[in-house]
Amino acid sequence: MVEVERDYIEGYALLKKCVVGEFYYEERWVKNKNDKLETLLGDEECITKRETNKKIQITKGTSPLGLYLIQVWGRRKILEPSVVSKTHSKPLVLDWPSFKPSCIKDEAIRSHMFDYVYAKDDYLIPFENEDMYTINPTTGSVSCATSWSISYCQRIGRDFVRFELKKLYEDLPTDLIIEINKFAISEEEVKHNISEYRDRNIGIRAKELIYGYLEMFNLLSELFKRCGVNEYDDKNYVLGHDKK
């Protein structure tokens, strides 16, 4: 069994322009003789009854499992998203300080390749520590399995992400675009932040820290080998812990 929150599956269906349905199959063996099944079968060894979105087949059997095999194939519609999201029946209008105020969706999709908008990287917080999401800390991109992907973006400055506006609207569900827009910021503020704190985001700093430790381990390992120490405890030599 697969469980998905309705908002996610409805957003996915709306994005893919499809209906969400369920296909199923079930079978049961009846061990003892049954008068009702005998009446339905009559002189036939197998009969098939068809109903809307369902097929039922009854077969006489000689299996150790039973005298009759009943099989059911069927399908049913789970949900059909409306053309416009139910929670946003009005046209999507958002303010992007670096593009234009009151930007409608059609304008965003018709925008040029190098029309960018900016947002604080705080928009990544809801996706952190969740197994269903994959975050690239150096680009600021996020993906949710095969459902959607926040791509065509780049971390810029210390605390911001730059998005290609056209791709943002083409690739993402409406609810997600609205959430990112809550953290929208102007290009001028980004430039001011860079001039004050430089262009080194947390992804770059974390990478430099980890690679720095790895390089330190490599140098220490080489030093120990030259000193004739072939086996060593990393806690003693690197972290400064004493064995007791």
PAPAGU-561307 format. One record per residue (C-alpha): x, y, z; residue in one letter. Coordinates in steps of 0.25 Angstrom, whole numbers, padded with zeros to 4 digits, always signed. Example, Ala and Ser with C-alpha at 12.3 -4.5 7.8 and 13.67 -1.06 7.14 Angstrom:
BEGIN
+0049-0018+0031A/+0055-0004+0029S/
END
This chain:
BEGIN
+0000+0000+0000M/+0005+0014-0003V/+0000+0026+0005E/+0002+0040-0001V/-0004+0053+0005E/-0015+0058-0004R/-0009+0072-0006D/+0004+0066-0012Y/-0003+0056-0021I/-0014+0066-0026E/-0002+0076-0029G/+0005+0065-0037Y/-0007+0062-0044A/-0010+0076-0047L/+0004+0078-0052L/+0004+0066-0061K/-0010+0069-0066K/-0015+0055-0062C/-0025+0047-0053V/-0021+0039-0042V/-0027+0025-0042G/-0026+0012-0035E/-0025-0002-0042F/-0027-0014-0034Y/-0028-0030-0035Y/-0033-0039-0025E/-0036-0054-0025E/-0042-0064-0015R/-0044-0079-0015W/-0057-0085-0009V/-0054-0099-0003K/-0068-0104-0001N/-0080-0106-0011K/-0088-0094-0013N/-0102-0094-0018D/-0102-0079-0022K/-0089-0081-0030L/-0095-0094-0037E/-0107-0086-0041T/-0099-0075-0047L/-0090-0085-0054L/-0100-0094-0059G/-0094-0103-0070D/-0082-0094-0072E/-0068-0097-0066E/-0065-0082-0066C/-0074-0069-0067I/-0070-0055-0068T/-0078-0043-0063K/-0075-0029-0067R/-0079-0016-0060E/-0075-0002-0061T/-0060-0002-0058N/-0060-0016-0053K/-0059-0030-0058K/-0063-0043-0050I/-0059-0057-0054Q/-0064-0069-0047I/-0057-0083-0051T/-0060-0097-0046K/-0047-0103-0041G/-0041-0116-0037T/-0030-0110-0029S/-0027-0114-0015P/-0029-0099-0012L/-0044-0101-0015G/-0056-0104-0024L/-0058-0090-0029Y/-0048-0078-0033L/-0054-0064-0032I/-0046-0053-0039Q/-0048-0038-0039V/-0041-0028-0048W/-0045-0013-0046G/-0041+0001-0046R/-0047+0014-0040R/-0044+0029-0040K/-0038+0034-0028I/-0037+0049-0031L/-0038+0058-0043E/-0031+0072-0041P/-0039+0084-0046S/-0032+0092-0057V/-0029+0103-0046V/-0025+0098-0032S/-0036+0099-0023K/-0029+0106-0013T/-0025+0117-0023H/-0037+0119-0032S/-0032+0133-0035K/-0021+0136-0045P/-0007+0134-0039L/-0001+0148-0037V/+0012+0150-0029L/+0022+0161-0026D/+0036+0158-0030W/+0045+0171-0026P/+0055+0167-0036S/+0045+0165-0048F/+0033+0174-0047K/+0021+0176-0037P/+0008+0168-0039S/+0015+0158-0048C/+0004+0148-0054I/+0008+0134-0058K/+0007+0136-0073D/+0017+0147-0072E/+0026+0139-0064A/+0026+0127-0074I/+0028+0137-0085R/+0040+0143-0078S/+0054+0142-0084H/+0065+0132-0081M/+0073+0142-0072F/+0061+0148-0065D/+0064+0144-0050Y/+0057+0146-0037V/+0064+0144-0023Y/+0059+0138-0010A/+0065+0136+0004K/+0071+0122+0006D/+0061+0120+0018D/+0052+0114+0008Y/+0060+0101+0009L/+0057+0099+0024I/+0044+0091+0022P/+0051+0081+0013F/+0062+0079+0022E/+0063+0065+0030N/+0052+0060+0021E/+0055+0047+0014D/+0046+0049+0003M/+0054+0062-0002Y/+0068+0063-0007T/+0075+0076-0005I/+0088+0081-0013N/+0094+0090-0002P/+0103+0097-0012T/+0093+0101-0023T/+0080+0102-0014G/+0072+0092-0022S/+0062+0082-0017V/+0055+0070-0023S/+0044+0061-0018C/+0046+0048-0024A/+0040+0048-0038T/+0029+0058-0034S/+0036+0072-0036W/+0049+0078-0036S/+0054+0092-0032I/+0065+0094-0042S/+0071+0104-0051Y/+0075+0112-0038C/+0088+0116-0032Q/+0092+0120-0018R/+0098+0134-0018I/+0103+0143-0007G/+0103+0138+0007R/+0089+0134+0009D/+0081+0135-0004F/+0077+0127-0016V/+0075+0132-0030R/+0064+0125-0039F/+0062+0126-0054E/+0047+0131-0054L/+0042+0124-0066K/+0047+0110-0061K/+0041+0113-0047L/+0027+0115-0053Y/+0028+0104-0063E/+0034+0093-0054D/+0027+0095-0040L/+0013+0093-0034P/+0006+0106-0031T/+0006+0104-0016D/+0021+0103-0016L/+0024+0115-0025I/+0015+0123-0014I/+0024+0117-0003E/+0037+0122-0010I/+0031+0135-0013N/+0029+0138+0002K/+0044+0139+0003F/+0046+0147-0009A/+0057+0158-0008I/+0062+0169-0018S/+0075+0168-0026E/+0080+0181-0019E/+0079+0174-0005E/+0086+0162-0010V/+0098+0171-0016K/+0098+0179-0003H/+0100+0166+0005N/+0111+0161-0004I/+0119+0174-0003S/+0118+0173+0012E/+0119+0158+0015Y/+0125+0153+0002R/+0120+0142-0007D/+0122+0130+0002R/+0109+0122+0005N/+0107+0111+0015I/+0109+0100+0005G/+0123+0106+0001I/+0127+0108+0015R/+0123+0094+0019A/+0130+0088+0007K/+0143+0095+0010E/+0142+0091+0025L/+0140+0076+0021I/+0151+0076+0011Y/+0160+0083+0020G/+0159+0072+0031Y/+0161+0061+0020L/+0173+0068+0015E/+0178+0069+0030M/+0176+0054+0032F/+0184+0051+0019N/+0196+0060+0024L/+0195+0053+0037L/+0195+0040+0031S/+0207+0043+0023E/+0214+0049+0035L/+0212+0036+0043F/+0217+0027+0032K/+0230+0035+0030R/+0232+0034+0046C/+0230+0019+0045G/+0216+0019+0051V/+0208+0010+0043N/+0196+0008+0052E/+0190+0019+0060Y/+0177+0023+0067D/+0171+0035+0060D/+0164+0040+0073K/+0178+0040+0080N/+0186+0047+0068Y/+0175+0056+0062V/+0164+0059+0073L/+0174+0059+0084G/+0167+0048+0093H/+0175+0040+0102D/+0173+0025+0103K/+0169+0021+0117K/
END
